[in-house]
Amino acid sequence: MRVGIKCAVDGALVSDEECLRCRMNDCDRVDTDCGYAYEVLKGIMDSSGRSTAHTSATMLTNSCHRRVWLEQREDYYVDPKVMYPAYRGTMGHIMTEMYPQPGCFYEQRFETIITIDKKKIRITGALDKLNIDEHYIHDFKTKADAKLSRLKVAEESHTMQLNIYRWLVFNGWPQKRMIHKGLTYRKNVPSKIRVDSLKLFYQSMNGVKMFVPPIMDLQDVEEYVYDQARDLIGDIPPIPKDLDPFKSKLCLDWCAVRDYCIQYHLGF
């Protein structure tokens, strides 16, 4: 799991606490400003997530299961620039929650337990917006302006992610009790909430695009969940065919566990 920060100035591996002390001018290691405000660094750290006790819908739909597998098992440090997109997304969610639509639930995390090879696995998903009466889920993503302008359809991983949410709210339960119109949704009791409609809102600093992902059969979604979860609990997954840890920009610039990936690949 993530145990600290890779300093944006000199690349030193430091704890979150040391990074924040440095930001408050209590540091004798570097004399160059990293450019990140204390509040931004703290938000980045809080947005990164450290739990290894569950498997989220985001993990299941990640294009590199090898990376997810390593992040769950190895201690690593991350450059703030790598975590910034998650922080940017958190800012968008906070703004959404500030102006809620009546009758909707926001940022509710659902979960269920599946069993693979006699091992129990907790599958979770945090829903941006759920409307029980009108049977829909909305999800909000942030994109850089250039990427948003090129986007013509919902990304495949996001389509699958929302369908996993549909599966979770029907077969799973909220981590925290929910009450809606006199009906209580409790832990460990399948909620059986029906969702018939999905929408994805991609937002940038200059605009928004909305897409309507297709509804998948819940049995197909469940089979996908089991297949992907099985890939994450066994031996280390292979390197994806479209990635090269020695050449791919995604690996070189954005993967915090690249060194571990290479070590496993080379056998040392």
N, C-alpha and C positions, 0 to 999 in steps of 0.2 A: 504494500500500500504506500501511498505518498507519505513521506516522513519529514519533508522539508522543501526548501527552495534552492534552486540553482541560481546564484546571484547573477543579476542582469549586468553587473559591472565587470566582475572578474571571474565569474564562473564557479566560485567557491560553493561548496555544498553546506548549507546552513539550516538550522531549525527555523520554524516559523517565528519563534520568539526572538531569535537573534536577528532575523531579517527586520522585524518590526522595531527592535531597539535601534538598529542602524538607521532606520527611516526617521527616528526621533533624535538623530544626531548623537546617538550614544554608540559610536563605532570607531575603532581605531584601525580597522583593516583596510578600508578604502576611503579615498578622499574625493571620489567622483560621484555626482548625484545620479541615481539610477533613472530618474524621471517619473517614478511612480509615487503618487501621494500615499500617505499612510492608509487612508480610508479605502483606496483602491486595492492596495496590497491585502488588507484585512478581508475585503470582500472577495478577492480572488481566492484566498485561502479557504474561506468559508464555503465557497462555491465548488471547491474541488472534490469534496466527498472523500471519506476515508474508510467507509464500512466495507468489510469483506464478508459480511454475514448474510448477504443476499445476492441474487442475480436479477438485475433490472432489465426492463424491456430495452433500454438503450444498449446494455451490454450484449443482449441477444442479437440485436440488429447491427452491431458494429461490424464493419467490413474486415477487420483484422482480429479474429478470435485469439490469435497468438498474443497480441498486445494485451487483450483483456485478461487472458490466462496469467500472463506475467505480472500484470498490475495487481492481481489478486494474491500473488504468492511472494513477490519480491519487494523489498524496501527500495524506494526510489525518490529522487528529487526532481523538481520541475521548474523550468524557466517560467517566469510570470507571463511571458508572451504566449506560451502554450495554453495556459489556463485562462487567459483573458476572454476568449470566446464564451466560455461557460459563465463568466462573470457578466459579460454583456447580455447573455440570455437571462440571467437572474434579474438584471435591471429591468428588462422588458416585462418579466413576470410581475415584479413588484408594482410597476406602473399599471398593469392590467388589474391587479387586485385592488388598487386604490379606487377604481371606478367600476365596481361589480354590477352585473346585471341581476336584478331581483330574481330569486328562485334558483340560482345556480350555485354550485359548489366549486371552490377554487383550490388548487394545489392539494388535492386529496390523494394520498398514497394508498393504493390497494395492493393486496398480496394474496397469494395462495401457496399451497405446498404441493409439490409433485414428487414422485418417487421414481428414481432411475437406478437400476442395479442395487436395490435395497437402500439407497442413499436418499435422504429427504433433502429437497432443494427448495428454498424460499424464492419465489418469483414475485417481483414487485414492479410497480409502475406508478409514477406520480402524474396525475391528470391535471392539466392546466385549467380546464373548465368542463364541468359535467352538468347537464340539465336532465334531471330524472323524468320530469313530466313530459318533455318534448323529445326525449330519447336521443340526445346527441352529445358528442364530445367534440370540443374544439381544442386545438393545440397551437401554440404560438412559438415561432422560431425567429431567430435573428440572423441576418445575412449582411455581408458587406454589399455596398451599392452595386459594384460591378457584378458580383455573383447573382444578386437579385435580378438585375436587368437581363441576365442570360437564362434565367429559370423559366421554363415553359410548362413543366408539369411538376407535380409533387415528387420529391425524391423517394426512390423505392424503399429505402430504409425507414423513412418517416411514415410512409403508407403502412408498412408492416407494423411499425411501432404503435400506431393508432389502433390497428386491428387487435394487437395484443392487449391494449387497454380495454377494448370491447370484451375480449375474452375474460380479462381479469374482473371487470365489474359484474359479469354474469356468474362466473365460477368462483371468484374470490370474495374478499371482504375488506373493508377499510381498516387501516391500522389504528385509527382513532374513531370512536363511535360517532355515527352520523344519525341525525334525526330529521326526517322530512315528512311533514303532514301527518304526524302521529306515528309514523313507522320508524322503528329503530333498526339501524344496520350495525351489527356487532361483529367483533373479531371472531374468527373461526366458524362463522355461519355464512355460507354462500349467499351473496346479496341478490342474485338473480335479477340484476338491473338490465333491462333490455336497451340496447343502443342501435338505432337504425340509420344514423346519419353521422358523418365525420366531416370536419373542415380543418384545413391547415392554413394558418396565416403566417406568411413570411414577411418580416419587417426589417427595414434598413433605416438609416438616418433620414432618408429622403422619400420613402414610400412603403407601400405594402402590396403584396399579391396574395390572393386567396385561391386555394385549390380544394376540390372535393375528391378525396381518395375513394377508391372503390371499396365496397363492403365485401369482405371475404367470409366464406363459410367458417363457422367457429371450429368445426372439426379439423379443417385444414390449418387453421391458426394454431390449434392445440398440437397438431403433429409437428408444425414448425418449431414451436416452443420446446418440445421434447428433443427434437433433432439438434437444435442449437445449444440447449442446456447440456446435452450429452457431450457435445464437443468441448465444453468448458470444464467438465469435471474429470476428464480422463487425462491421458498424457498430453504434453504440450502440443497444440495444433501446429500444422505446417505453416511455413511462410506463404501467404497468398501469392498466386501466380503473377499478379499484376504489381507486386511490390518487391523491391530489392533493398535490403537494409544498408547496402553499400552505395546505392545510387539514387534511390527514389527520394524525392524532396519531402514527401510525407514522413518517411523514416528519418531522414537526416535532420530535418528542422522541427518536427512536431511529435516525435515519439520519445517519451521519457524513459522507456525500457529497451531502447535499441541495443545498448551494450549487452544486456542479458540475452536478448534475442540472438545476437551474433555468437555469444558464448555457447548457448545451447546448440546453435547451428553447427559450430565448429567442434563441439564435443569437449569443451573444457570449462 
